[in-house]
Amino acid sequence: MARATVRLEKEERQILERLAPQFGGEAATIREALQRLADDHDRREAVNAFFEEWEAESEPLSPDEVAAIAKRCGL
């Protein structure tokens, strides 16, 4: 497994120490955070692709429709 060094601010270190017991240690907590960040990014990319495809094939979505889709997707 590759290793990386990360410098954390005091507040970030405190957050890591608070969460580590819940996720099985500091390394596991950081891995979980990275996975969640990647999942969130992937969801946003998928929604953006959906909007682009929709608008290429149909009329643009209204702001209310965009808000409803974003809410449904957890964005």
N, C-alpha and C positions, 0 to 999 in steps of 0.2 A: 504494500500500500504506500502511495506517495505521501510525503510529509510536506507541510507548509507552516510557515511562521506567520502569525497574525498579531499585530500590535493593537491592543484594545485600550480605549479610554477607561477611566475609572468607572464611569457609569455603565459602560458596556460590560466590563468585567463583573460588576455587581449583578447585572442581568444574567450573565452566563452562570454565575455561582448560584443564583436563585433557581434557575431552570434545570441545571445539570442533574439534580437528584430525580427529577421527573422523567428524564430522557435517557438515563443510564450513563451519565458522566459528561464531561465537557466535550470530548470529541464527538460523541453520539449526538449531543445537543447541536453542535455546529453542523454536523451532517444533516440532521433533521431540518434545520433552518435553511440550509442550501437547497434541499429537496423541495421544501415548501415554496421557496423563492422561485425555483425553476418551474414548479407546477403553476404558480400564479402567472409567471411570464408566459408560459405555454397557453394558458387560458386566455390571456389578453391577446396574444397573437392569433388564436383561433377566432375570437370574436371580431377582431379587426379584419381578418380575412373574410369572415362571413359578411360583414358590412360592405366591404369592397365588392364582393361577388354579387350581393343583393343589389347594390346600387348600379352595377354594370348591367344587370338583367332586368331591373324594375325601377320604379321611382324611388327617390331617396326616402329614407325612414324619417319620421317626424322626431323631434326631440323627446317626446313622450315615449315613443316606441323604442328609441335608443336607450332611454333610462330604464324602461321595463326589462329589456334584454340584458342590460348590464347588471341590474339587480338580480335577475334570475340566474345569471352566471357567477354571482358573487363578486362582482367588480365594483 
